[in-house]
Amino acid sequence: MSSKVLISEVGPRDGLQNCKAIMPTAEKERWIRALYDAGIEEIEVGSFVSPKLLPQMADTGEIVRFAKTLPGLTVAVLVPNMKGAQLAIEAGADKLTIPLSVSETHSIKNIRRTHDQVIEEAQNIAALVAEQPEGARPHLEGSLSTAFGCTIEGAIPEAVILKLATRLMGAGCDEVGLSDTTGYADPASIRQLIRSVRAEVGAENLTGVHLHNTRGLGLANALAAYEEGITTFDASQAGLGGCPTSPGASGNIVTEDIVFMFESMGISTGVDLEALMSCREILAASLPDEELYGFTPHAGLPLGFKQEPVAAIS
């Protein structure tokens, strides 16, 4: 097991897209800079979708260009289609994630695409990425959403998930990720699916998971994933987020809590906990009507807890 993990902050995308209020662009930038200063090395700063569908994401291009001014930060975005990928590449994003819901019903409801249509989009996006100059090609991830169950279809057969993972890699994705969109996963199912998908596409092509804490199992699932060799974990500050097309699937893993879990185990995240928790003040001021979650921020750090100094991102 690795002695270091990467915490990918998804609050500016997955968190804010579920908020009723629209966070002003200047405040988004202030929040992202504060997260960066706290040691977060990868931030999903937005999604390139129609502003009519998600007005919270209307300024994603501007946010990407701002985030690119922060040296060493991996700037990630969600792109549901070719148009989104074009805009993301124009803005300079480092990482593109295309979501493929293994529940086809959810896929149609979420991004209005069948499985075949998403695979075609992935092929076209991969071709676009390949056209970019060497050294300026963003990393392309295919996210297997609703991988642990769907609020519409229920459990999805593992054979379907494995086939879609193979098709995403065949379409030109650099890797696949597993997403517990609906918060249905448990540690046993996490272990089983990671092992099965890695056996299908290779361990090097599945390094990250996106987990929700809907039923309180988020950290238990993250630990199970870590013990299976996963090294990248999506999380959202204050637990903001969910899925608009999966009723009841609210609550990403709280960034502060997962950082504390790993750091208390002696596993480095590169994140300064005190600085990270201070970032919540920006959310509280900008989104006063949103409930902010997290056990660690509310309870405080244990007496005597010491964290190794965090090196600056280079």
DOLUMVO-879976 format. One record per residue (C-alpha): residue number from 1; x negated, y negated, z negated. Coordinates in pm, 1 decimal, always signed. Layout:
# residues N
<NUM <X Y Z>>
...
***
This chain:
# residues 314
<1 <+0.0 +0.0 +0.0>>
<2 <-117.1 -349.2 +82.8>>
<3 <-252.8 -585.3 -183.6>>
<4 <-99.0 -880.9 +1.6>>
<5 <+243.6 -940.3 +154.2>>
<6 <+385.9 -1212.5 +375.5>>
<7 <+698.7 -1391.1 +258.4>>
<8 <+878.7 -1537.2 +559.6>>
<9 <+1103.8 -1821.8 +446.5>>
<10 <+1433.0 -1816.5 +641.2>>
<11 <+1624.6 -2076.7 +441.0>>
<12 <+1603.1 -2352.9 +703.3>>
<13 <+1776.9 -2118.6 +948.7>>
<14 <+1971.1 -1840.3 +778.8>>
<15 <+2034.2 -2047.1 +469.1>>
<16 <+2142.8 -2375.3 +623.6>>
<17 <+2357.1 -2220.7 +897.4>>
<18 <+2593.2 -2097.8 +627.4>>
<19 <+2617.6 -2429.1 +442.7>>
<20 <+2922.0 -2646.3 +500.3>>
<21 <+2720.7 -2965.4 +478.8>>
<22 <+2461.7 -3057.2 +740.7>>
<23 <+2120.2 -3125.0 +592.6>>
<24 <+1971.6 -3443.9 +743.2>>
<25 <+1672.5 -3387.7 +971.6>>
<26 <+1440.5 -3594.4 +752.1>>
<27 <+1534.1 -3384.1 +449.3>>
<28 <+1478.1 -3060.0 +642.1>>
<29 <+1132.7 -3183.6 +731.1>>
<30 <+1061.4 -3280.7 +371.4>>
<31 <+1174.2 -2935.7 +253.6>>
<32 <+967.6 -2751.3 +514.3>>
<33 <+659.5 -2955.5 +428.2>>
<34 <+710.5 -2882.2 +57.5>>
<35 <+744.5 -2507.5 +126.8>>
<36 <+428.6 -2521.9 +335.8>>
<37 <+243.5 -2708.8 +61.7>>
<38 <+355.1 -2436.0 -182.0>>
<39 <+175.4 -2177.8 +33.5>>
<40 <+453.6 -2036.9 +253.2>>
<41 <+275.2 -1923.4 +570.5>>
<42 <+574.2 -1845.2 +793.1>>
<43 <+902.3 -2036.8 +811.4>>
<44 <+1202.7 -1965.8 +1032.4>>
<45 <+1291.5 -2329.1 +1089.0>>
<46 <+1612.0 -2293.2 +1291.3>>
<47 <+1794.3 -2125.3 +1576.6>>
<48 <+1848.4 -2235.8 +1934.6>>
<49 <+2224.4 -2193.1 +1961.0>>
<50 <+2505.4 -2415.6 +2080.4>>
<51 <+2547.6 -2712.1 +1844.1>>
<52 <+2922.7 -2668.4 +1892.2>>
<53 <+2898.4 -2329.4 +1721.7>>
<54 <+2640.3 -2423.8 +1457.3>>
<55 <+2604.9 -2800.6 +1420.7>>
<56 <+2366.1 -2734.9 +1131.2>>
<57 <+2110.7 -2618.5 +1390.7>>
<58 <+2151.5 -2903.2 +1640.6>>
<59 <+1809.7 -3052.1 +1556.8>>
<60 <+1609.1 -2728.5 +1583.6>>
<61 <+1390.5 -2854.2 +1868.9>>
<62 <+1290.3 -3159.8 +1669.0>>
<63 <+1229.7 -2947.2 +1359.9>>
<64 <+1005.0 -2706.0 +1552.3>>
<65 <+796.1 -2993.8 +1685.9>>
<66 <+758.8 -3131.4 +1333.2>>
<67 <+665.9 -2791.2 +1186.1>>
<68 <+398.3 -2746.7 +1452.4>>
<69 <+211.7 -3041.2 +1299.3>>
<70 <+146.5 -2832.1 +985.4>>
<71 <-186.5 -2653.0 +1045.3>>
<72 <-177.0 -2275.5 +1019.9>>
<73 <+198.6 -2245.3 +975.5>>
<74 <+374.4 -1977.1 +1180.6>>
<75 <+685.8 -2148.1 +1314.8>>
<76 <+963.0 -1895.9 +1376.1>>
<77 <+1306.5 -1937.3 +1535.7>>
<78 <+1608.2 -1725.3 +1623.9>>
<79 <+1693.5 -1706.4 +1995.5>>
<80 <+2013.4 -1520.2 +2091.3>>
<81 <+1963.2 -1562.3 +2466.1>>
<82 <+1735.0 -1673.8 +2748.2>>
<83 <+1834.7 -2039.3 +2722.8>>
<84 <+1745.5 -2041.7 +2355.5>>
<85 <+1409.3 -1881.5 +2432.6>>
<86 <+1332.4 -2143.2 +2698.0>>
<87 <+1405.1 -2424.5 +2453.2>>
<88 <+1200.1 -2253.7 +2182.5>>
<89 <+897.5 -2213.6 +2407.6>>
<90 <+926.5 -2573.5 +2526.7>>
<91 <+925.7 -2687.5 +2163.2>>
<92 <+620.9 -2472.1 +2084.8>>
<93 <+759.3 -2201.5 +1853.3>>
<94 <+512.4 -1931.0 +1749.2>>
<95 <+762.2 -1651.4 +1691.9>>
<96 <+1095.1 -1570.3 +1856.7>>
<97 <+1348.0 -1329.1 +1711.6>>
<98 <+1629.7 -1194.8 +1926.2>>
<99 <+1907.5 -1028.6 +1721.9>>
<100 <+2056.1 -699.6 +1837.3>>
<101 <+2337.9 -579.6 +1613.5>>
<102 <+2334.4 -200.1 +1614.1>>
<103 <+2709.9 -234.1 +1561.9>>
<104 <+2820.1 -327.5 +1912.0>>
<105 <+3143.6 -474.5 +1778.4>>
<106 <+2942.8 -707.4 +1557.2>>
<107 <+2710.2 -793.5 +1845.4>>
<108 <+3001.5 -904.3 +2060.9>>
<109 <+3153.5 -1103.5 +1778.1>>
<110 <+2823.2 -1257.0 +1668.4>>
<111 <+2650.4 -1348.2 +1997.7>>
<112 <+2907.0 -1238.6 +2257.6>>
<113 <+2676.5 -973.5 +2401.6>>
<114 <+2703.7 -596.2 +2441.9>>
<115 <+2402.4 -379.7 +2369.3>>
<116 <+2313.1 -362.5 +2738.2>>
<117 <+2340.3 -739.0 +2770.2>>
<118 <+2112.1 -797.8 +2470.8>>
<119 <+1852.6 -558.5 +2612.0>>
<120 <+1867.1 -745.3 +2942.9>>
<121 <+1819.7 -1075.3 +2759.2>>
<122 <+1521.2 -924.7 +2574.7>>
<123 <+1365.8 -814.9 +2905.2>>
<124 <+1408.7 -1162.2 +3053.1>>
<125 <+1268.2 -1331.3 +2742.4>>
<126 <+969.5 -1094.0 +2735.3>>
<127 <+900.8 -1178.2 +3099.9>>
<128 <+918.9 -1550.0 +3018.3>>
<129 <+676.4 -1504.1 +2729.5>>
<130 <+436.1 -1315.6 +2957.7>>
<131 <+437.4 -1610.2 +3199.1>>
<132 <+298.6 -1843.2 +2935.2>>
<133 <-75.2 -1917.5 +2922.6>>
<134 <-283.4 -1671.5 +2724.1>>
<135 <-308.4 -1797.4 +2368.9>>
<136 <+24.1 -1979.5 +2394.6>>
<137 <+254.5 -1680.0 +2407.2>>
<138 <+495.2 -1657.9 +2113.2>>
<139 <+539.1 -1330.2 +1929.5>>
<140 <+869.3 -1161.0 +2022.7>>
<141 <+1061.3 -960.3 +1761.8>>
<142 <+1377.2 -762.3 +1824.7>>
<143 <+1583.0 -761.7 +1506.4>>
<144 <+1803.0 -457.1 +1449.0>>
<145 <+2088.6 -629.2 +1267.8>>
<146 <+2359.4 -446.4 +1067.4>>
<147 <+2111.9 -157.0 +1056.4>>
<148 <+2241.5 -31.5 +720.6>>
<149 <+2612.1 -70.7 +793.2>>
<150 <+2867.3 -307.5 +939.0>>
<151 <+3170.1 -472.1 +778.8>>
<152 <+3363.0 -395.0 +1098.6>>
<153 <+3239.9 -49.2 +1206.7>>
<154 <+3098.0 +85.8 +881.8>>
<155 <+2793.3 +313.6 +895.7>>
<156 <+2609.4 +324.9 +1229.5>>
<157 <+2466.9 +664.4 +1335.5>>
<158 <+2090.4 +676.6 +1298.8>>
<159 <+2056.6 +809.5 +1653.4>>
<160 <+2210.3 +486.3 +1784.5>>
<161 <+1965.9 +275.2 +1581.9>>
<162 <+1663.6 +473.8 +1698.7>>
<163 <+1769.3 +451.1 +2062.5>>
<164 <+1814.1 +74.0 +2036.2>>
<165 <+1475.2 +36.3 +1866.2>>
<166 <+1315.0 +225.4 +2153.5>>
<167 <+1501.1 +15.8 +2411.4>>
<168 <+1389.1 -311.1 +2247.3>>
<169 <+1026.1 -201.3 +2257.8>>
<170 <+1071.8 -86.4 +2616.3>>
<171 <+1219.4 -425.1 +2703.3>>
<172 <+892.9 -591.3 +2600.7>>
<173 <+937.1 -684.0 +2234.8>>
<174 <+616.2 -694.2 +2032.4>>
<175 <+789.0 -531.5 +1736.0>>
<176 <+1125.9 -452.1 +1583.4>>
<177 <+1259.5 -551.9 +1242.6>>
<178 <+1529.4 -401.9 +1022.8>>
<179 <+1803.8 -628.3 +893.6>>
<180 <+2052.0 -547.8 +617.8>>
<181 <+2292.0 -811.9 +748.5>>
<182 <+2583.5 -696.8 +535.1>>
<183 <+2404.7 -608.2 +212.8>>
<184 <+2496.8 -239.2 +239.9>>
<185 <+2146.7 -94.2 +192.3>>
<186 <+2012.4 +90.0 -110.8>>
<187 <+1653.1 +202.1 -179.7>>
<188 <+1714.8 +554.2 -47.1>>
<189 <+1861.7 +431.9 +282.5>>
<190 <+1580.6 +176.3 +313.6>>
<191 <+1318.6 +450.1 +282.8>>
<192 <+1498.0 +683.8 +522.4>>
<193 <+1551.6 +432.3 +802.1>>
<194 <+1200.8 +286.2 +781.9>>
<195 <+1053.6 +634.6 +813.0>>
<196 <+1282.0 +726.0 +1103.3>>
<197 <+1226.2 +406.9 +1302.0>>
<198 <+850.6 +418.6 +1248.7>>
<199 <+845.3 +778.8 +1366.6>>
<200 <+1027.8 +662.8 +1679.9>>
<201 <+835.1 +344.1 +1771.8>>
<202 <+516.5 +360.3 +1564.1>>
<203 <+437.9 +220.3 +1218.9>>
<204 <+255.4 -77.4 +1371.9>>
<205 <+577.3 -183.4 +1546.0>>
<206 <+787.9 -209.2 +1229.2>>
<207 <+628.0 -430.4 +966.1>>
<208 <+914.0 -651.9 +845.2>>
<209 <+1259.2 -637.0 +687.7>>
<210 <+1538.2 -888.8 +636.5>>
<211 <+1737.5 -798.9 +326.2>>
<212 <+2041.9 -945.5 +155.6>>
<213 <+2127.6 -937.7 -212.9>>
<214 <+2503.9 -909.3 -165.5>>
<215 <+2538.2 -620.8 -411.8>>
<216 <+2239.6 -700.8 -629.7>>
<217 <+1999.3 -453.0 -470.1>>
<218 <+1784.9 -697.1 -276.1>>
<219 <+1467.2 -671.7 -484.2>>
<220 <+1504.8 -296.3 -536.3>>
<221 <+1533.1 -257.2 -159.8>>
<222 <+1233.0 -483.7 -102.7>>
<223 <+1021.7 -276.9 -340.6>>
<224 <+1128.9 +44.9 -166.9>>
<225 <+1034.4 -109.4 +168.7>>
<226 <+696.3 -219.0 +31.2>>
<227 <+627.9 +132.0 -94.1>>
<228 <+697.5 +254.8 +259.5>>
<229 <+429.7 +21.0 +396.0>>
<230 <+634.5 -285.4 +495.0>>
<231 <+434.2 -606.0 +452.3>>
<232 <+663.2 -887.6 +574.8>>
<233 <+975.0 -984.2 +380.4>>
<234 <+1232.5 -1245.3 +480.3>>
<235 <+1370.8 -1449.2 +191.8>>
<236 <+1562.3 -1772.2 +143.8>>
<237 <+1495.8 -2033.2 -120.7>>
<238 <+1775.2 -2039.2 -379.9>>
<239 <+1935.5 -1740.6 -206.1>>
<240 <+2111.2 -1954.7 +52.4>>
<241 <+2249.9 -1771.7 +352.5>>
<242 <+2449.6 -1478.8 +478.4>>
<243 <+2622.0 -1400.4 +806.1>>
<244 <+2918.9 -1604.1 +935.9>>
<245 <+3059.1 -1303.2 +1123.3>>
<246 <+3025.5 -1055.4 +834.1>>
<247 <+3274.7 -1157.1 +565.8>>
<248 <+3136.5 -1126.1 +214.0>>
<249 <+2777.4 -1073.1 +328.3>>
<250 <+2640.6 -1372.6 +146.6>>
<251 <+2312.1 -1415.1 -28.0>>
<252 <+1963.7 -1357.7 +107.6>>
<253 <+1690.9 -1242.7 -128.7>>
<254 <+1586.8 -1541.2 -339.5>>
<255 <+1236.7 -1647.3 -234.5>>
<256 <+1138.9 -1746.7 -587.1>>
<257 <+1243.9 -1406.7 -725.4>>
<258 <+1064.0 -1193.2 -466.7>>
<259 <+746.9 -1402.3 -498.3>>
<260 <+758.4 -1356.3 -876.2>>
<261 <+817.6 -981.3 -841.0>>
<262 <+514.1 -929.6 -619.6>>
<263 <+286.5 -1169.4 -806.9>>
<264 <+374.7 -1010.0 -1142.1>>
<265 <+271.7 -674.8 -990.1>>
<266 <-63.9 -816.8 -884.7>>
<267 <+33.3 -825.7 -517.3>>
<268 <-63.6 -1154.2 -356.3>>
<269 <+192.0 -1363.8 -166.0>>
<270 <-27.3 -1670.1 -128.4>>
<271 <+257.4 -1879.5 -273.9>>
<272 <+227.6 -2111.0 -573.5>>
<273 <+533.5 -2029.7 -785.0>>
<274 <+547.0 -2358.6 -972.1>>
<275 <+524.4 -2556.8 -648.2>>
<276 <+780.6 -2329.8 -481.9>>
<277 <+1034.6 -2382.1 -759.1>>
<278 <+985.7 -2758.1 -734.0>>
<279 <+1107.9 -2737.8 -373.1>>
<280 <+1456.7 -2662.7 -506.8>>
<281 <+1487.8 -3027.6 -606.3>>
<282 <+1509.5 -3119.6 -237.8>>
<283 <+1794.7 -2873.9 -185.7>>
<284 <+1979.6 -2990.4 -495.2>>
<285 <+1962.7 -3351.6 -379.5>>
<286 <+2043.2 -3285.6 -13.2>>
<287 <+2311.6 -3018.8 -64.0>>
<288 <+2477.0 -3113.7 -393.7>>
<289 <+2782.2 -2892.7 -333.6>>
<290 <+2584.1 -2574.4 -265.5>>
<291 <+2524.5 -2325.8 -544.5>>
<292 <+2156.5 -2247.5 -587.5>>
<293 <+2070.9 -1894.5 -700.7>>
<294 <+1766.1 -1732.8 -855.9>>
<295 <+1684.7 -1564.2 -1185.6>>
<296 <+1323.6 -1680.0 -1201.6>>
<297 <+1395.3 -2052.3 -1152.4>>
<298 <+1672.3 -2043.7 -1413.0>>
<299 <+1481.6 -1840.7 -1672.9>>
<300 <+1137.9 -1989.0 -1608.2>>
<301 <+807.4 -1806.6 -1591.6>>
<302 <+721.5 -1573.5 -1882.0>>
<303 <+500.9 -1706.1 -2159.1>>
<304 <+141.5 -1634.2 -2068.5>>
<305 <+213.5 -1563.9 -1701.3>>
<306 <-82.7 -1669.4 -1493.4>>
<307 <-114.2 -1675.1 -1118.1>>
<308 <-436.6 -1668.2 -922.1>>
<309 <-509.7 -2002.0 -749.3>>
<310 <-350.1 -2018.0 -404.8>>
<311 <-580.2 -2093.9 -114.4>>
<312 <-470.4 -2355.1 +139.2>>
<313 <-339.2 -2232.7 +476.2>>
<314 <-614.7 -2257.7 +733.5>>
***
